[in-house]
Amino acid sequence: MESQVRGGTRWKRFAVVMVPSVAATACIGVALAQGALAASFSVSGQQFKVTADTLHGEGFAQYGAIDSGYTLDGKKTAHPVAVSSFQDASITNMCQSVVTPDVPFFGSVTLRLEAGGKGHDAVQAHNLYIDVDDLNADATFNNIDIGVAAGDTAKAKGGKGPGMKGGGEAANPFGFAQQAESADLTHVHQTAWATTAGTFKLSGLHMSLHKGDGKGIECY
């Protein structure tokens, strides 16, 4: 089965990022199993932007969760996210950027990271998890299942993905998820709160810092 989608999402529909024509309101009961509002780690008070020309992933799954963390002034907060997971992923022309405002003596500073561009091997990741709250892409899913229980997406349980993150993650294993044998995304633009991976190999890595609020410097 193959499905294609293009468009954007917002956090109010965090459980249906990349889902073709699925309405999934109230898809998870946050932290019912864990009894606490806690992510695998406390996220920073800054989202980051990511672009890629292509992302090919084997063993895809996605489910809703809550990331707990901080605002930039140190207050506790939480963010609903769609956790997109891939057992193995190959990414071309990846860019990541984040703007840090109000740095003493400098004002805003933008960090930009690039890898897997022209003349370099694609970025390779194993057991990749991306906590997304906005995504735009063209996407094709192969042998997709929509509406599977999140805790059953692991291959060890007969699923197709790497399984849920665990480690105190605030997500309901009995809540809504989707999975596919593989996923192909092109023209990727997304904002995220966190990324974790078992391994992350970045060929042709280049990181740079720029003064300013990111205009003309951020990935998009």
C-alpha positions as CSV (number, residue, x, y, z in Angstrom):
1,M,0.0,0.0,0.0
2,E,1.4,3.4,-0.9
3,S,0.2,6.8,0.3
4,Q,1.4,10.3,-0.5
5,V,0.9,13.6,1.3
6,R,2.1,17.2,1.2
7,G,1.4,20.0,3.6
8,G,1.9,21.3,7.0
9,T,1.0,20.4,10.6
10,R,0.7,22.2,13.9
11,W,1.0,20.9,17.4
12,K,-2.8,20.8,17.9
13,R,-2.7,17.9,15.4
14,F,0.6,16.5,16.8
15,A,-0.6,12.9,16.4
16,V,-1.2,13.1,12.7
17,V,2.0,14.5,11.3
18,M,2.5,12.9,7.9
19,V,-0.8,11.0,8.1
20,P,-2.9,11.1,5.0
21,S,-6.5,12.2,5.8
22,V,-6.6,10.9,9.4
23,A,-8.5,12.7,12.2
24,A,-7.0,11.6,15.5
25,T,-8.1,14.0,18.2
26,A,-7.5,13.0,21.8
27,C,-5.2,10.2,20.5
28,I,-3.2,9.7,23.6
29,G,-3.7,9.8,27.4
30,V,-0.5,11.5,28.4
31,A,1.7,9.6,30.8
32,L,-1.1,7.2,32.0
33,A,1.3,4.4,32.1
34,Q,4.2,6.3,33.6
35,G,2.1,8.5,36.0
36,A,4.4,11.5,35.4
37,L,5.1,14.2,32.9
38,A,8.6,13.4,31.9
39,A,10.4,13.0,28.6
40,S,13.5,10.9,28.0
41,F,15.4,14.2,28.9
42,S,14.3,17.7,29.6
43,V,14.2,19.7,26.4
44,S,15.6,23.2,26.1
45,G,13.6,26.3,25.6
46,Q,14.5,26.5,22.0
47,Q,13.0,24.7,19.0
48,F,15.3,24.0,16.0
49,K,14.6,23.9,12.3
50,V,15.7,21.1,10.0
51,T,15.6,20.8,6.2
52,A,16.6,18.0,3.9
53,D,16.4,17.3,0.2
54,T,15.4,13.6,0.9
55,L,14.9,11.3,3.8
56,H,14.6,7.6,3.2
57,G,13.7,5.6,6.3
58,E,13.3,1.9,6.9
59,G,11.1,0.7,9.8
60,F,9.0,3.8,10.3
61,A,6.6,4.5,13.2
62,Q,5.0,7.6,14.7
63,Y,3.0,8.3,17.9
64,G,2.0,11.2,20.2
65,A,4.0,12.2,23.3
66,I,4.7,15.0,25.6
67,D,8.2,16.6,26.0
68,S,8.8,18.3,29.3
69,G,11.4,20.9,29.6
70,Y,12.1,24.6,30.2
71,T,11.5,28.0,28.9
72,L,14.6,30.2,28.2
73,D,14.0,31.9,31.6
74,G,14.1,28.6,33.4
75,K,10.4,27.9,33.9
76,K,9.0,24.4,33.6
77,T,6.9,23.7,30.6
78,A,5.7,20.9,28.3
79,H,5.2,20.4,24.6
80,P,3.0,18.0,22.7
81,V,4.9,16.4,19.9
82,A,4.7,13.7,17.2
83,V,7.6,11.3,17.7
84,S,8.7,10.1,14.3
85,S,11.0,7.0,14.5
86,F,13.1,5.2,12.0
87,Q,15.1,2.0,12.5
88,D,17.5,3.2,9.8
89,A,17.5,6.6,7.9
90,S,19.5,8.1,5.1
91,I,19.3,11.9,4.7
92,T,20.7,14.1,1.9
93,N,21.6,17.7,2.2
94,M,20.6,18.1,5.8
95,C,20.5,21.5,7.5
96,Q,19.8,22.3,11.1
97,S,19.6,25.8,12.7
98,V,18.7,27.3,16.0
99,V,18.5,31.0,17.1
100,T,19.6,31.9,20.6
101,P,18.2,35.4,21.5
102,D,19.7,38.0,23.9
103,V,23.2,36.7,24.2
104,P,25.1,39.2,26.4
105,F,27.2,41.7,24.3
106,F,26.1,40.0,21.0
107,G,22.3,40.0,20.9
108,S,20.9,37.1,18.9
109,V,23.2,34.3,17.7
110,T,22.3,31.7,15.1
111,L,23.9,28.3,14.9
112,R,23.7,26.5,11.6
113,L,24.8,22.9,10.9
114,E,25.0,21.2,7.5
115,A,25.9,17.7,6.5
116,G,25.3,15.2,3.7
117,G,25.5,17.8,1.0
118,K,26.9,17.7,-2.6
119,G,30.1,15.7,-2.8
120,H,29.5,13.9,0.5
121,D,27.8,10.7,1.5
122,A,24.2,10.9,2.9
123,V,23.7,11.4,6.7
124,Q,23.1,7.9,8.2
125,A,21.2,7.3,11.4
126,H,20.2,4.2,13.3
127,N,17.2,4.1,15.8
128,L,16.4,7.7,15.0
129,Y,13.7,9.6,17.0
130,I,12.5,13.1,16.1
131,D,10.1,15.0,18.3
132,V,8.3,17.1,15.8
133,D,5.6,19.8,16.1
134,D,5.5,21.1,12.6
135,L,6.4,19.4,9.3
136,N,6.1,20.1,5.6
137,A,7.2,17.5,3.0
138,D,6.2,15.3,0.1
139,A,5.9,11.8,1.6
140,T,5.4,8.2,0.3
141,F,4.7,5.3,2.8
142,N,5.1,1.7,1.8
143,N,2.8,-0.9,3.5
144,I,1.4,1.6,6.1
145,D,-0.8,0.7,9.1
146,I,-2.8,3.6,10.6
147,G,-4.3,3.2,14.0
148,V,-2.0,0.6,15.6
149,A,-1.3,0.8,19.3
150,A,1.9,2.7,19.9
151,G,3.4,0.0,22.1
152,D,3.0,-2.6,19.3
153,T,5.1,-0.8,16.7
154,A,8.4,-2.5,17.7
155,K,9.6,-5.2,15.4
156,A,10.1,-7.4,18.5
157,K,6.3,-7.2,19.0
158,G,5.5,-7.9,15.3
159,G,5.5,-4.2,14.3
160,K,7.5,-2.3,11.7
161,G,9.4,0.4,13.6
162,P,12.2,0.5,16.3
163,G,9.6,0.8,19.2
164,M,8.9,3.6,21.6
165,K,11.8,5.5,23.1
166,G,11.1,4.5,26.7
167,G,13.3,6.0,29.4
168,G,10.5,7.9,31.3
169,E,8.9,9.0,28.0
170,A,5.5,10.6,28.5
171,A,3.5,8.6,26.0
172,N,0.7,6.1,26.2
173,P,1.7,2.6,24.7
174,F,-2.0,2.0,24.1
175,G,-2.6,5.2,22.2
176,F,-2.8,5.9,18.5
177,A,0.2,5.3,16.2
178,Q,1.0,4.5,12.7
179,Q,3.8,2.4,11.1
180,A,5.2,1.6,7.7
181,E,7.8,-0.7,6.3
182,S,9.5,2.3,4.7
183,A,9.0,6.1,4.2
184,D,10.4,8.5,1.6
185,L,10.2,12.2,2.3
186,T,11.4,15.0,-0.1
187,H,11.6,18.7,0.4
188,V,11.5,18.3,4.1
189,H,11.0,21.4,6.4
190,Q,10.3,20.8,10.0
191,T,10.6,22.3,13.5
192,A,11.4,20.0,16.4
193,W,12.1,20.0,20.1
194,A,14.5,17.0,20.3
195,T,16.3,14.4,18.2
196,T,17.9,11.2,19.6
197,A,19.6,8.4,17.7
198,G,21.6,5.2,18.5
199,T,24.2,6.3,15.9
200,F,24.3,9.5,13.8
201,K,26.9,9.7,11.1
202,L,27.3,13.1,9.5
203,S,29.5,13.2,6.3
204,G,30.8,16.6,5.4
205,L,29.8,18.2,8.7
206,H,30.0,22.0,8.8
207,M,28.9,24.1,11.8
208,S,28.9,27.9,11.9
209,L,27.9,30.7,14.2
210,H,26.4,33.9,13.0
211,K,25.4,37.1,14.7
212,G,21.8,38.1,14.1
213,D,18.3,36.8,14.4
214,G,18.7,34.1,11.7
215,K,17.2,36.1,8.8
216,G,18.9,34.6,5.7
217,I,20.9,32.2,7.9
218,E,18.4,29.8,9.3
219,C,17.7,26.7,7.2
220,Y,14.3,28.2,6.2
